[in-house]
Amino acid sequence: MSTKLEKYDRLYEQIYQYIKTTTDVWARLATIEAVLHHKMQTYFWTGVYVLVDGELIVRSYQGPVACQKLKKDTGVCWAAINSGDTVIVDDVEQFPDHIACNSASRSEIVIPLRNELNEIFGCLDIDSKELSAFDRDDEKGLKRILKLIFE
């Protein structure tokens, strides 16, 4: 197991202890964002965008001020929403139609969020100031943590 996955495993246990006091999805997501943002050194911006009337609207986040609404079918978040799959971008400058909410962002991972019926309701968006900061170990660790939302 990679060192990164071991760290995600430790964070999983820590997050579980925090969120088990409520079943509220938004409280759980906000706690997940805060823990990840402050414990993962490469995370520059950590947040959730949700689908509201066909638009992606920021719900909560850690880091600098975010875009409030993301232009429809544009950028990494919409790519993840539309494909239903995780999108990892090593260099956001190379991603077609990248939405630059903050020019310091260099790489990104976006994971669609699914409800108990497996319907996509938003996405977890994490940016880094470093190029190629994210890989499949991040995806695996983050997806495990995101399962806590509905446990």
N, C-alpha and C positions, 0 to 999 in steps of 0.2 A: 504494500500500500504506500502511496506517495505521502510525503510530508504534508502536502496541501490537503489531501483527503483526510489525513489524521486530524488536521486543524479543523476542517469542516465537521468531523465527527465530534470533536470537543465542543464546537459551537452549537451543534445540534442539541447536545445534552444541556448546555447552558440556556439556550433559547427555550427548550421545553420547560425548564424550571420556571422561567418568567411567564410563559403564556398559559400554563395550565390553569390559572386562576379565572380565565374567561374564555368563552367560546366566540366572542366577537371577532369577526374576520379582520376588521380594520385595526383594532387594537393589536391583534396578533401580527399583522403585517407591519405595522409601525414599529413594533418591538423587534421583529426580524431585521428590518432596515437598520435600526439604530445599532443593534449588536454587530451586524455584519460590517457596517460602515466604520465603526470604531475599533473593530478587532482585525480587520483585513487591511494591511498597510497599503496595498496598491489601490484600494477603493477611493476614488475622488468624489463620486456622486452616486448615491444609492437611493432608488425611489421606485414608486409604483404609479403607473398610468392605468386608468380604468376606462372601459368603454361606457360612454354616456350618450345615449341617443345617436349612436353611430360615430361619435368623436372620441379621441383619446385625450383625456383630461388628467392632469397630475392630481394624485390623491394625497400623497405624503412622500416626504423625502428627507434625506440627510445630505448636507453639502450646500454649495452655492445656489442662488436663486435659479429656478428651473423655468423652462417653457411651460406655460399654463395649459396650452392646447397644441397638439402636434398636427401639422397639416396632413389631411387625409391621404393615405396610401403613399406616404413619403417617409423616408428614414428607416432606421434600424428597428424601432418599436413596431411600426406598421408592417415591416417585413416579417417580424416574428408573429404578429397577430394574424396576418394574411396567410402565412404558411402553416401556422400551428406548431412550428418547431423553434427550438433555440437558435438564435443567430449570434455567432461570435465574429467580431470584426477586429482584426489585428491592427488596422490603420484606418481610422474613420475618414481620413482625407481621400482614401481610395474607394469608399463606399458611395455608390450613386445616390444622389439626392439626400446625403446625410444632413440631418438637422443639427446645426451647431448651437445648442443652448449655451454652451460655454466653450470658448476657443481653446481652453487648456485640456480638454478631453482629447485623448489620442487613440484609445481602444475601448471596446464596449462588448458587453454580453447582455442579451435580452432573452428572458424566458417567459413564454406565455403562461398566464395564470388561469387555472381551470377550476370550476366549482365542482360540487359533489356529483353533478350530472355530466361532468367532463366537458362542459361548455366553457369557451374562453371568455373571461370577463375583464381581462387586462393583462399587464405584463410587469415583471420585475426588470428594471433597467439599471445596470451598473456600469459606470464609466471609470476609466483610469487615465492618469496623466502619462502613463508608460505605454509604449507600443507593445503589442502582443502580450498583454497582461493576463489574458484569459485563455483557457483551454478546456478540453472535455472533462478534466478533473473538477474544474470549477462548476461546469454544468451538472455533473453527477452530485457533487456536494450540495449545491444550491437546490437542486430538485428534491433531494432528500429533506432538506430543511423546509422547503415550501409545502411538503406533505403535512407538516404540522398545522397548517392553517385550518384544516378541517378535521383534525383528530380529536 
